[in-house]
Amino acid sequence: MADYTLIYWPVPFRGQFIRAILAHAGKAWDESDKAAELTGAAPEDQPVPFMGPPVLIDEHSGFRLSEMPAIAFYLGETLDLLPADAEGRAMAIKVVNDANDVIDEITNDGGREMWTSDSWKAYVPRLRRWMEIFEVTARRNGLTPEGGFLLGGDKAGIADIVTATLWGTLVDRFPKIGDILNEQAPLIAGLTRRMWATRPFQDLAAFSKERFGDAYCGGRIEASLRKVIK
């Protein structure tokens, strides 16, 4: 039996953060094909009341949870991927929430409206600012071009996994964003490359390629992204 069941759409996007945490920790999970069915169900009939996936089920304890940052915090707690001190733990969750904000913005709040060349051009300075926010966080905590981790410490944690997943997935699907990241946030670009060079991330990349192809978030919003990011 797998350690967890992940209920999410067959795309990377928000669910990829959870997959990356589990992969890094060496945990096995099953991908449920019931995301559409359960998302449309009455809250009383859902495994945990939720508006949209991801939903994670811990198959050993039976615990069920929705909302990506909450799931990341739960896995961080139970898989020893959070800093020991309160300040470090708070910063780690802050990074997770920042990543969640970035993907909301990249998709215009889940496709509320489609990107146009003009709206994307107007957004790029804000995207650069997000990159700078991650970069300054890394620099203040001792990350260098030679190595280290986002919040210091001697091992990768939730902040590193989520950061690498955010930017690595975007860069893989939209290489032009990688050009901006290399320029605006070289420390984060380096951390991302190092994380994706590890066996767990390489295995995740192979899994994602096989299951999702080149998809990022799917739908019309992805189509509009691909049109403007040339």
DRENPA-3360 file (N, C-alpha, C; in nm, 2 decimals, always signed):
BEGIN
1 = MADYTLIY = +0.08/-0.12/+0.00/+0.00/+0.00/+0.00/+0.09/+0.13/+0.00 ~ +0.05/+0.22/-0.08/+0.12/+0.35/-0.08/+0.10/+0.42/+0.05 ~ +0.20/+0.51/+0.08/+0.19/+0.58/+0.21/+0.08/+0.69/+0.20 ~ +0.06/+0.74/+0.09/-0.04/+0.85/+0.07/-0.12/+0.84/-0.06 ~ -0.23/+0.90/-0.06/-0.31/+0.92/-0.18/-0.32/+1.07/-0.21 ~ -0.29/+1.11/-0.33/-0.30/+1.25/-0.37/-0.42/+1.26/-0.47 ~ -0.51/+1.35/-0.43/-0.62/+1.38/-0.52/-0.59/+1.51/-0.59 ~ -0.56/+1.51/-0.72/-0.53/+1.63/-0.79/-0.55/+1.60/-0.94;
9 = WPVPFRGQ = -0.56/+1.71/-1.02/-0.57/+1.70/-1.16/-0.45/+1.64/-1.22 ~ -0.46/+1.58/-1.34/-0.34/+1.52/-1.41/-0.25/+1.63/-1.48 ~ -0.20/+1.72/-1.40/-0.11/+1.83/-1.44/-0.01/+1.85/-1.32 ~ +0.10/+1.92/-1.35/+0.19/+1.95/-1.23/+0.13/+2.05/-1.14 ~ +0.14/+2.18/-1.18/+0.08/+2.29/-1.11/+0.09/+2.28/-0.96 ~ -0.03/+2.30/-0.89/-0.02/+2.31/-0.74/+0.01/+2.17/-0.68 ~ -0.04/+2.07/-0.74/-0.01/+1.93/-0.69/+0.13/+1.89/-0.69 ~ +0.21/+1.96/-0.78/+0.35/+1.92/-0.79/+0.43/+1.95/-0.67;
17 = FIRAILAH = +0.39/+2.05/-0.59/+0.46/+2.08/-0.47/+0.45/+1.96/-0.37 ~ +0.33/+1.90/-0.37/+0.31/+1.79/-0.28/+0.39/+1.66/-0.33 ~ +0.38/+1.64/-0.46/+0.46/+1.53/-0.51/+0.61/+1.54/-0.48 ~ +0.66/+1.67/-0.50/+0.80/+1.69/-0.47/+0.84/+1.66/-0.33 ~ +0.76/+1.70/-0.24/+0.79/+1.68/-0.09/+0.79/+1.53/-0.07 ~ +0.69/+1.46/-0.12/+0.68/+1.31/-0.10/+0.80/+1.24/-0.16 ~ +0.83/+1.29/-0.29/+0.95/+1.23/-0.36/+1.08/+1.25/-0.28 ~ +1.10/+1.37/-0.24/+1.22/+1.40/-0.16/+1.23/+1.32/-0.04;
25 = AGKAWDES = +1.12/+1.29/+0.03/+1.12/+1.22/+0.15/+1.12/+1.06/+0.13 ~ +1.11/+1.02/+0.00/+1.12/+0.88/-0.03/+0.99/+0.81/+0.00 ~ +0.88/+0.88/-0.01/+0.74/+0.83/+0.02/+0.67/+0.79/-0.10 ~ +0.60/+0.68/-0.10/+0.52/+0.64/-0.21/+0.38/+0.69/-0.20 ~ +0.32/+0.73/-0.32/+0.19/+0.78/-0.32/+0.11/+0.73/-0.44 ~ -0.02/+0.72/-0.43/-0.11/+0.69/-0.54/-0.17/+0.82/-0.59 ~ -0.19/+0.83/-0.72/-0.26/+0.94/-0.78/-0.41/+0.90/-0.80 ~ -0.50/+0.97/-0.73/-0.64/+0.94/-0.75/-0.69/+1.00/-0.88;
33 = DKAAELTG = -0.78/+0.93/-0.95/-0.84/+0.98/-1.07/-0.98/+1.04/-1.04 ~ -1.01/+1.07/-0.91/-1.14/+1.12/-0.87/-1.14/+1.27/-0.84 ~ -1.05/+1.35/-0.89/-1.04/+1.49/-0.86/-1.17/+1.56/-0.90 ~ -1.21/+1.53/-1.03/-1.33/+1.60/-1.08/-1.46/+1.56/-1.00 ~ -1.47/+1.43/-0.98/-1.59/+1.38/-0.91/-1.60/+1.43/-0.76 ~ -1.48/+1.43/-0.69/-1.49/+1.48/-0.55/-1.50/+1.63/-0.54 ~ -1.44/+1.70/-0.64/-1.45/+1.85/-0.63/-1.59/+1.89/-0.65 ~ -1.67/+1.82/-0.73/-1.81/+1.85/-0.75/-1.91/+1.80/-0.64;
41 = AAPEDQPV = -1.85/+1.71/-0.55/-1.94/+1.65/-0.45/-1.98/+1.75/-0.34 ~ -2.08/+1.72/-0.27/-2.12/+1.80/-0.15/-2.01/+1.79/-0.05 ~ -1.98/+1.90/+0.02/-1.88/+1.89/+0.13/-1.90/+1.78/+0.22 ~ -2.02/+1.74/+0.25/-2.05/+1.63/+0.35/-2.00/+1.50/+0.29 ~ -1.99/+1.49/+0.16/-1.95/+1.37/+0.09/-1.80/+1.37/+0.05 ~ -1.73/+1.47/+0.08/-1.59/+1.48/+0.04/-1.50/+1.42/+0.16 ~ -1.38/+1.37/+0.12/-1.29/+1.32/+0.23/-1.26/+1.42/+0.33 ~ -1.24/+1.55/+0.29/-1.23/+1.66/+0.38/-1.30/+1.77/+0.30;
49 = PFMGPPVL = -1.38/+1.86/+0.37/-1.45/+1.96/+0.29/-1.35/+2.05/+0.22 ~ -1.36/+2.07/+0.09/-1.27/+2.15/+0.01/-1.33/+2.21/-0.11 ~ -1.28/+2.32/-0.16/-1.33/+2.38/-0.28/-1.26/+2.33/-0.40 ~ -1.12/+2.31/-0.39/-1.05/+2.26/-0.50/-0.93/+2.18/-0.45 ~ -0.88/+2.08/-0.53/-0.76/+2.01/-0.49/-0.64/+2.09/-0.50 ~ -0.53/+2.05/-0.43/-0.50/+1.91/-0.39/-0.56/+1.87/-0.26 ~ -0.58/+1.74/-0.25/-0.62/+1.68/-0.12/-0.52/+1.57/-0.10 ~ -0.48/+1.56/+0.03/-0.38/+1.45/+0.06/-0.45/+1.36/+0.17;
57 = IDEHSGFR = -0.44/+1.23/+0.15/-0.48/+1.13/+0.24/-0.36/+1.05/+0.29 ~ -0.34/+1.06/+0.42/-0.23/+0.98/+0.49/-0.29/+0.84/+0.51 ~ -0.24/+0.75/+0.44/-0.30/+0.61/+0.44/-0.27/+0.54/+0.57 ~ -0.17/+0.58/+0.64/-0.14/+0.51/+0.77/-0.22/+0.57/+0.88 ~ -0.24/+0.70/+0.89/-0.31/+0.76/+1.00/-0.46/+0.78/+0.96 ~ -0.49/+0.79/+0.84/-0.63/+0.82/+0.79/-0.65/+0.97/+0.79 ~ -0.55/+1.05/+0.82/-0.57/+1.19/+0.82/-0.59/+1.25/+0.68 ~ -0.68/+1.34/+0.66/-0.71/+1.40/+0.53/-0.70/+1.55/+0.54;
65 = LSEMPAIA = -0.64/+1.61/+0.43/-0.62/+1.75/+0.44/-0.62/+1.81/+0.30 ~ -0.68/+1.93/+0.29/-0.67/+2.01/+0.16/-0.59/+2.14/+0.18 ~ -0.57/+2.21/+0.07/-0.50/+2.34/+0.07/-0.35/+2.31/+0.07 ~ -0.28/+2.35/-0.04/-0.14/+2.31/-0.06/-0.05/+2.36/+0.06 ~ -0.06/+2.48/+0.11/+0.03/+2.52/+0.22/+0.00/+2.44/+0.34 ~ -0.12/+2.41/+0.37/-0.15/+2.33/+0.49/-0.09/+2.19/+0.48 ~ -0.11/+2.13/+0.36/-0.05/+2.00/+0.33/+0.10/+2.00/+0.35 ~ +0.16/+2.11/+0.29/+0.31/+2.12/+0.30/+0.35/+2.13/+0.44;
73 = FYLGETLD = +0.28/+2.20/+0.53/+0.32/+2.22/+0.67/+0.30/+2.08/+0.74 ~ +0.19/+2.01/+0.71/+0.17/+1.88/+0.77/+0.28/+1.78/+0.74 ~ +0.32/+1.78/+0.61/+0.43/+1.69/+0.57/+0.56/+1.73/+0.63 ~ +0.58/+1.86/+0.63/+0.70/+1.92/+0.70/+0.71/+1.87/+0.84 ~ +0.60/+1.88/+0.91/+0.60/+1.84/+1.05/+0.62/+1.69/+1.07 ~ +0.56/+1.61/+0.99/+0.56/+1.46/+1.01/+0.68/+1.40/+0.94 ~ +0.74/+1.47/+0.85/+0.86/+1.41/+0.78/+0.99/+1.48/+0.81 ~ +0.99/+1.56/+0.92/+1.11/+1.63/+0.97/+1.17/+1.71/+0.86;
81 = LLPADAEG = +1.09/+1.80/+0.80/+1.14/+1.88/+0.69/+1.13/+2.03/+0.72 ~ +1.10/+2.06/+0.85/+1.09/+2.20/+0.90/+1.20/+2.23/+0.99 ~ +1.25/+2.36/+0.99/+1.35/+2.40/+1.09/+1.30/+2.37/+1.23 ~ +1.40/+2.36/+1.32/+1.36/+2.33/+1.46/+1.31/+2.45/+1.54 ~ +1.35/+2.57/+1.50/+1.31/+2.69/+1.58/+1.19/+2.75/+1.52 ~ +1.11/+2.82/+1.60/+0.99/+2.88/+1.56/+1.00/+2.98/+1.45 ~ +1.11/+3.06/+1.45/+1.13/+3.16/+1.35/+1.16/+3.09/+1.21 ~ +1.24/+2.99/+1.22/+1.27/+2.92/+1.09/+1.14/+2.85/+1.04;
89 = RAMAIKVV = +1.06/+2.79/+1.12/+0.94/+2.73/+1.08/+0.84/+2.83/+1.02 ~ +0.83/+2.94/+1.08/+0.75/+3.05/+1.03/+0.80/+3.09/+0.89 ~ +0.93/+3.11/+0.87/+0.98/+3.15/+0.74/+0.96/+3.04/+0.64 ~ +0.97/+2.92/+0.68/+0.95/+2.81/+0.58/+0.81/+2.82/+0.53 ~ +0.71/+2.84/+0.61/+0.57/+2.84/+0.57/+0.54/+2.97/+0.49 ~ +0.61/+3.08/+0.53/+0.60/+3.20/+0.45/+0.65/+3.18/+0.31 ~ +0.76/+3.10/+0.29/+0.81/+3.07/+0.15/+0.70/+2.99/+0.08 ~ +0.64/+2.89/+0.14/+0.54/+2.81/+0.08/+0.42/+2.90/+0.03;
97 = NDANDVID = +0.38/+2.99/+0.12/+0.27/+3.08/+0.08/+0.31/+3.17/-0.03 ~ +0.43/+3.22/-0.03/+0.48/+3.30/-0.15/+0.47/+3.22/-0.28 ~ +0.51/+3.09/-0.27/+0.51/+3.01/-0.39/+0.36/+2.99/-0.44 ~ +0.27/+2.98/-0.35/+0.13/+2.96/-0.38/+0.08/+3.09/-0.44 ~ +0.12/+3.20/-0.39/+0.08/+3.33/-0.45/+0.13/+3.35/-0.60 ~ +0.26/+3.30/-0.62/+0.32/+3.32/-0.75/+0.24/+3.24/-0.85 ~ +0.20/+3.11/-0.82/+0.13/+3.04/-0.92/-0.01/+3.09/-0.94 ~ -0.07/+3.14/-0.84/-0.20/+3.21/-0.86/-0.19/+3.32/-0.95;
105 = EITNDGGR = -0.09/+3.40/-0.94/-0.07/+3.52/-1.03/-0.03/+3.47/-1.17 ~ +0.05/+3.37/-1.18/+0.09/+3.32/-1.32/-0.03/+3.28/-1.40 ~ -0.13/+3.23/-1.33/-0.25/+3.18/-1.40/-0.37/+3.28/-1.38 ~ -0.34/+3.40/-1.35/-0.45/+3.50/-1.34/-0.56/+3.45/-1.25 ~ -0.53/+3.41/-1.13/-0.62/+3.35/-1.03/-0.70/+3.24/-1.09 ~ -0.63/+3.14/-1.15/-0.69/+3.02/-1.20/-0.77/+3.04/-1.33 ~ -0.72/+3.14/-1.41/-0.79/+3.16/-1.54/-0.91/+3.25/-1.53 ~ -0.91/+3.34/-1.43/-1.01/+3.44/-1.43/-1.02/+3.52/-1.56;
113 = EMWTSDSW = -0.91/+3.55/-1.61/-0.90/+3.61/-1.75/-0.77/+3.56/-1.82 ~ -0.77/+3.56/-1.95/-0.66/+3.51/-2.02/-0.55/+3.62/-2.04 ~ -0.43/+3.57/-2.05/-0.32/+3.66/-2.08/-0.32/+3.72/-2.22 ~ -0.29/+3.84/-2.23/-0.26/+3.90/-2.36/-0.12/+3.95/-2.36 ~ -0.07/+3.98/-2.48/+0.07/+4.03/-2.48/+0.09/+4.15/-2.40 ~ -0.01/+4.24/-2.39/+0.00/+4.37/-2.31/+0.00/+4.34/-2.16 ~ -0.09/+4.25/-2.12/-0.11/+4.22/-1.98/+0.01/+4.14/-1.93 ~ +0.07/+4.05/-2.01/+0.19/+3.98/-1.97/+0.31/+4.08/-1.96;
121 = KAYVPRLR = +0.32/+4.17/-2.05/+0.43/+4.26/-2.05/+0.42/+4.35/-1.92 ~ +0.30/+4.39/-1.89/+0.28/+4.47/-1.77/+0.31/+4.39/-1.64 ~ +0.29/+4.25/-1.65/+0.31/+4.17/-1.53/+0.46/+4.13/-1.50 ~ +0.54/+4.13/-1.61/+0.68/+4.08/-1.59/+0.76/+4.16/-1.48 ~ +0.75/+4.29/-1.46/+0.82/+4.35/-1.35/+0.77/+4.29/-1.22 ~ +0.65/+4.26/-1.20/+0.60/+4.20/-1.08/+0.66/+4.06/-1.06 ~ +0.67/+3.98/-1.17/+0.73/+3.85/-1.17/+0.88/+3.86/-1.12 ~ +0.95/+3.96/-1.18/+1.09/+3.99/-1.14/+1.09/+4.02/-0.99;
129 = RWMEIFEV = +1.00/+4.09/-0.94/+1.00/+4.13/-0.80/+0.98/+4.00/-0.71 ~ +0.90/+3.91/-0.76/+0.88/+3.78/-0.68/+1.02/+3.71/-0.68 ~ +1.08/+3.70/-0.79/+1.21/+3.64/-0.80/+1.31/+3.70/-0.70 ~ +1.31/+3.84/-0.70/+1.40/+3.91/-0.61/+1.36/+3.88/-0.46 ~ +1.24/+3.86/-0.43/+1.20/+3.83/-0.29/+1.26/+3.70/-0.25 ~ +1.25/+3.60/-0.34/+1.31/+3.47/-0.31/+1.47/+3.48/-0.30 ~ +1.52/+3.56/-0.39/+1.67/+3.58/-0.39/+1.72/+3.65/-0.26 ~ +1.65/+3.75/-0.22/+1.70/+3.82/-0.10/+1.68/+3.73/+0.03;
137 = TARRNGLT = +1.57/+3.66/+0.03/+1.56/+3.56/+0.14/+1.67/+3.46/+0.15 ~ +1.71/+3.41/+0.03/+1.82/+3.32/+0.02/+1.95/+3.38/+0.06 ~ +1.98/+3.50/+0.01/+2.11/+3.57/+0.04/+2.12/+3.60/+0.19 ~ +2.01/+3.64/+0.25/+2.01/+3.68/+0.40/+2.04/+3.56/+0.48 ~ +2.01/+3.44/+0.43/+2.02/+3.32/+0.51/+2.14/+3.23/+0.47 ~ +2.23/+3.29/+0.39/+2.36/+3.23/+0.37/+2.37/+3.15/+0.24 ~ +2.27/+3.14/+0.16/+2.29/+3.07/+0.03/+2.39/+3.13/-0.06 ~ +2.48/+3.06/-0.11/+2.58/+3.11/-0.20/+2.58/+3.04/-0.33;
145 = PEGGFLLG = +2.65/+3.09/-0.43/+2.66/+3.02/-0.56/+2.72/+2.88/-0.55 ~ +2.80/+2.86/-0.45/+2.86/+2.73/-0.43/+2.77/+2.62/-0.36 ~ +2.67/+2.67/-0.29/+2.58/+2.57/-0.22/+2.51/+2.63/-0.10 ~ +2.45/+2.54/-0.03/+2.37/+2.58/+0.09/+2.22/+2.57/+0.06 ~ +2.14/+2.61/+0.16/+2.00/+2.60/+0.15/+1.93/+2.73/+0.18 ~ +1.80/+2.74/+0.14/+1.73/+2.87/+0.13/+1.73/+2.93/+0.27 ~ +1.71/+2.86/+0.38/+1.69/+2.91/+0.51/+1.81/+2.87/+0.60 ~ +1.92/+2.84/+0.54/+2.04/+2.79/+0.61/+2.02/+2.65/+0.65;
153 = GDKAGIAD = +2.08/+2.60/+0.76/+2.07/+2.46/+0.80/+2.16/+2.38/+0.72 ~ +2.16/+2.25/+0.75/+2.25/+2.15/+0.69/+2.18/+2.05/+0.60 ~ +2.05/+2.07/+0.57/+1.98/+1.98/+0.48/+1.86/+2.06/+0.41 ~ +1.82/+2.01/+0.30/+1.71/+2.06/+0.23/+1.58/+2.04/+0.31 ~ +1.50/+2.14/+0.32/+1.37/+2.13/+0.38/+1.26/+2.18/+0.29 ~ +1.14/+2.20/+0.36/+1.02/+2.24/+0.28/+1.05/+2.36/+0.19 ~ +1.12/+2.46/+0.25/+1.14/+2.59/+0.17/+1.22/+2.56/+0.04 ~ +1.32/+2.47/+0.05/+1.40/+2.44/-0.06/+1.32/+2.36/-0.17;
161 = IVTATLWG = +1.25/+2.26/-0.12/+1.17/+2.17/-0.21/+1.07/+2.26/-0.28 ~ +0.99/+2.34/-0.21/+0.89/+2.42/-0.27/+0.94/+2.52/-0.37 ~ +1.05/+2.59/-0.33/+1.12/+2.69/-0.41/+1.16/+2.62/-0.54 ~ +1.23/+2.51/-0.53/+1.28/+2.44/-0.65/+1.17/+2.39/-0.74 ~ +1.06/+2.35/-0.68/+0.95/+2.30/-0.75/+0.88/+2.42/-0.83 ~ +0.86/+2.53/-0.76/+0.80/+2.64/-0.82/+0.88/+2.69/-0.95 ~ +1.00/+2.72/-0.93/+1.08/+2.78/-1.04/+1.12/+2.67/-1.14 ~ +1.16/+2.55/-1.09/+1.20/+2.45/-1.18/+1.09/+2.41/-1.28;
169 = TLVDRFPK = +0.97/+2.39/-1.23/+0.86/+2.36/-1.32/+0.83/+2.47/-1.42 ~ +0.83/+2.59/-1.37/+0.80/+2.70/-1.46/+0.91/+2.71/-1.57 ~ +1.04/+2.70/-1.53/+1.15/+2.71/-1.62/+1.15/+2.59/-1.72 ~ +1.11/+2.47/-1.68/+1.10/+2.36/-1.77/+0.99/+2.38/-1.87 ~ +0.88/+2.43/-1.83/+0.77/+2.45/-1.92/+0.78/+2.57/-2.00 ~ +0.84/+2.68/-1.95/+0.85/+2.81/-2.01/+1.00/+2.85/-2.00 ~ +1.08/+2.81/-2.09/+1.23/+2.84/-2.08/+1.26/+2.99/-2.07 ~ +1.17/+3.07/-2.13/+1.20/+3.22/-2.13/+1.19/+3.27/-1.98;
177 = IGDILNEQ = +1.11/+3.21/-1.90/+1.11/+3.24/-1.76/+1.24/+3.21/-1.69 ~ +1.31/+3.10/-1.74/+1.44/+3.07/-1.69/+1.54/+3.17/-1.72 ~ +1.53/+3.24/-1.84/+1.62/+3.35/-1.87/+1.61/+3.46/-1.77 ~ +1.48/+3.49/-1.73/+1.46/+3.60/-1.64/+1.51/+3.56/-1.50 ~ +1.49/+3.43/-1.46/+1.53/+3.39/-1.33/+1.68/+3.39/-1.32 ~ +1.75/+3.35/-1.42/+1.90/+3.35/-1.42/+1.95/+3.49/-1.40 ~ +1.89/+3.59/-1.46/+1.93/+3.73/-1.45/+1.89/+3.79/-1.31 ~ +1.77/+3.76/-1.27/+1.71/+3.83/-1.15/+1.75/+3.76/-1.02;
185 = APLIAGLT = +1.76/+3.63/-1.02/+1.78/+3.55/-0.90/+1.87/+3.44/-0.92 ~ +2.00/+3.47/-0.94/+2.10/+3.36/-0.97/+2.12/+3.26/-0.86 ~ +2.10/+3.30/-0.73/+2.11/+3.21/-0.62/+2.00/+3.11/-0.63 ~ +1.88/+3.16/-0.65/+1.76/+3.07/-0.66/+1.77/+2.98/-0.78 ~ +1.82/+3.03/-0.89/+1.84/+2.95/-1.01/+1.94/+2.84/-0.98 ~ +2.05/+2.87/-0.91/+2.14/+2.77/-0.88/+2.09/+2.66/-0.78 ~ +2.01/+2.71/-0.68/+1.95/+2.61/-0.59/+1.85/+2.52/-0.66 ~ +1.78/+2.58/-0.75/+1.68/+2.50/-0.83/+1.75/+2.39/-0.91;
193 = RRMWATRP = +1.86/+2.43/-0.98/+1.93/+2.33/-1.06/+1.99/+2.22/-0.97 ~ +2.04/+2.26/-0.85/+2.10/+2.15/-0.77/+1.99/+2.06/-0.72 ~ +1.87/+2.11/-0.68/+1.76/+2.03/-0.63/+1.72/+1.93/-0.74 ~ +1.70/+1.98/-0.86/+1.65/+1.90/-0.97/+1.75/+1.80/-1.02 ~ +1.88/+1.82/-0.98/+1.98/+1.72/-1.01/+1.98/+1.60/-0.92 ~ +1.91/+1.61/-0.81/+1.91/+1.50/-0.71/+1.82/+1.39/-0.76 ~ +1.84/+1.26/-0.72/+1.77/+1.15/-0.77/+1.61/+1.16/-0.75 ~ +1.57/+1.21/-0.63/+1.42/+1.22/-0.61/+1.36/+1.31/-0.71;
201 = FQDLAAFS = +1.42/+1.43/-0.74/+1.37/+1.52/-0.83/+1.38/+1.47/-0.98 ~ +1.49/+1.40/-1.01/+1.50/+1.34/-1.14/+1.39/+1.23/-1.16 ~ +1.36/+1.15/-1.06/+1.25/+1.06/-1.07/+1.12/+1.12/-1.09 ~ +1.10/+1.23/-1.01/+0.97/+1.31/-1.03/+0.96/+1.37/-1.17 ~ +1.07/+1.42/-1.22/+1.07/+1.47/-1.36/+1.03/+1.36/-1.46 ~ +1.08/+1.24/-1.44/+1.05/+1.13/-1.53/+0.90/+1.09/-1.52 ~ +0.86/+1.08/-1.39/+0.72/+1.05/-1.37/+0.63/+1.16/-1.43 ~ +0.66/+1.28/-1.41/+0.57/+1.39/-1.46/+0.57/+1.39/-1.62;
209 = KERFGDAY = +0.69/+1.37/-1.68/+0.69/+1.36/-1.82/+0.60/+1.25/-1.88 ~ +0.61/+1.14/-1.81/+0.53/+1.02/-1.86/+0.38/+1.05/-1.84 ~ +0.35/+1.10/-1.72/+0.20/+1.12/-1.69/+0.14/+1.24/-1.75 ~ +0.22/+1.35/-1.75/+0.16/+1.48/-1.79/+0.21/+1.54/-1.92 ~ +0.32/+1.48/-1.97/+0.38/+1.54/-2.09/+0.44/+1.68/-2.06 ~ +0.41/+1.78/-2.15/+0.46/+1.91/-2.13/+0.36/+2.00/-2.06 ~ +0.25/+1.95/-2.01/+0.14/+2.03/-1.95/+0.20/+2.10/-1.82 ~ +0.14/+2.22/-1.80/+0.17/+2.29/-1.68/+0.05/+2.30/-1.59;
217 = CGGRIEAS = -0.05/+2.38/-1.63/-0.17/+2.40/-1.55/-0.29/+2.36/-1.63 ~ -0.28/+2.34/-1.76/-0.39/+2.30/-1.84/-0.49/+2.41/-1.88 ~ -0.58/+2.37/-1.97/-0.69/+2.46/-2.01/-0.65/+2.58/-2.09 ~ -0.74/+2.67/-2.10/-0.72/+2.79/-2.18/-0.62/+2.89/-2.13 ~ -0.60/+2.88/-1.99/-0.51/+2.98/-1.93/-0.36/+2.93/-1.97 ~ -0.34/+2.80/-1.97/-0.21/+2.76/-2.02/-0.18/+2.79/-2.16 ~ -0.28/+2.78/-2.24/-0.27/+2.81/-2.39/-0.24/+2.96/-2.40 ~ -0.30/+3.05/-2.32/-0.27/+3.19/-2.33/-0.13/+3.22/-2.28;
225 = LRKVIK = -0.08/+3.15/-2.18/+0.05/+3.16/-2.13/+0.15/+3.13/-2.24 ~ +0.13/+3.02/-2.30/+0.23/+2.97/-2.40/+0.23/+3.07/-2.52 ~ +0.12/+3.13/-2.54/+0.11/+3.23/-2.66/+0.19/+3.35/-2.63 ~ +0.19/+3.40/-2.50/+0.25/+3.53/-2.47/+0.40/+3.51/-2.43 ~ +0.44/+3.39/-2.38/+0.57/+3.37/-2.33/+0.65/+3.31/-2.45 ~ +0.70/+3.39/-2.54/+0.77/+3.34/-2.66/+0.91/+3.39/-2.65;
% end
